[in-house]
Amino acid sequence: MIRFFTNTLLFVLLVLQLNAQTRTEIQIPDISGYLTLKCDFHIHTVFSDGAVWPTIRVKEAWEQGLDAIAITDHIEYRPHLDDIKSDHNRSYEIAKPLADYNGIILIRGTEITREMPPGHLNALFIKDANLIERDDWFEACREAKNQGAFVFWNHPGWKAQQPEKTLWWNEHTRLLDAKILDGIEAYNEYEYYPEALKWAQEKGLTLLANSDVHDPINNLYDLTKSHRPVTLVFATERNAESIKNALEKKRTAMYFENKLVGDRDFLAPIFNASVKILTENVGLENKQRKLIQIHNHSDVDFILKSNQNPIGYNYRRDVVLKAHKTSVIEINGTMEKIKNQPKLKLEYEVTNLIVAPDKCLQVVWEINN
């Protein structure tokens, strides 16, 4: 009874506090056929080695514009156990009422925490974390998968476990062959692992970017200047079932440090939905200078570079389309025949939209002259 009233009081206090807060939406547009959901699938609380109560994670997620989170407390590593005695499902149970109240999709998860190999793995959409506590790491992973889990490898290039080189181990091949391993965390906290992007594309794994936050989120990121890393999930509906379906079908991209990383089939539509060319007709003639106006209504500053040398005109090689602003691209006529050319083609590489290791998104605009 005491526990019930304590939890109720904490819930009421958090609701009152949230009512006084403001939410900053992450402005990454939806794309055709899908909602673009912003998710963090790797966070910790005091129920393992984190520093905050589970409801704080919900509060942070709501304030920072997230759609979904998964609390993934360690099974094997619980340094606060002398002070907080509970089963492995307790952090989810505490956070769930506040998550429901604030429209945050809370996914039940846990972290299987082992030495390398296989390292640390997160299991999402589980039913009971207590049953995953096994001596044998493979049996723990198999139990998670038997519960219907989506399993991914955490921070594969973490220096504490792979100090010299980021390697793919036989144990990961075993998980992959057993159809247990579904995804890979190619960005964790502040670290990007290009090898993981390569493996994801070669082995058919889902890409994820997460914070792995342990302290209050404001201690980890300066949210006045940047944002926490998130996994963009392209879901048909805003619910847990659609998120799981999207993860299983590899409909994700990573958003971190003003970069988007993922398949071209998702990054190209995001870019096209984010920018709009405001100049309908250029009217360029020889020795004239014109300006093409482009508005970017996303949160991403798109960094464009070009090495093209079109005949009859030239244009700015380096352009930054600033977030939520209108930018201009200067274009100059260099030949008399340009006035009779019906279309002007602008070709750029968007250097902060990465579609493969060492490969960025290519965009081509054709504008009426």
Secondary structure, 3 states (H helix, E strand, C coil): CHHHHHHHHHHHHHHHHHHCCCCCCCCCCCECCEEEEEEEEEECCCCCCCCCCHHHHHHHHHHCCCCEEEECCECCCCCCCCCCCCCCCHHHHHHHHHHHHHCCEEEEEEEEECCCCCCEEEEECCCCHHHHCCCCHHHHHHHHHHCCCEEEECCCCCCCCCCCCCCCCHHHHHHHHCCCEEEEEEEECCEECHHHHHHHHHHCCEEEEECCECCCHHHHCCCCCCCCCEEEEEECCCCHHHHHHHHHCCCEEEEECCEEEECHHHHHHHHHHHEEECCCECCCCCCCEEEEEEEECCCCCEEEECCCCCCCEEECCEEEECCCEEEEEEEEECCHHHHHCCEEEEEEEEEEEEEECCEEEEEEEEEEC
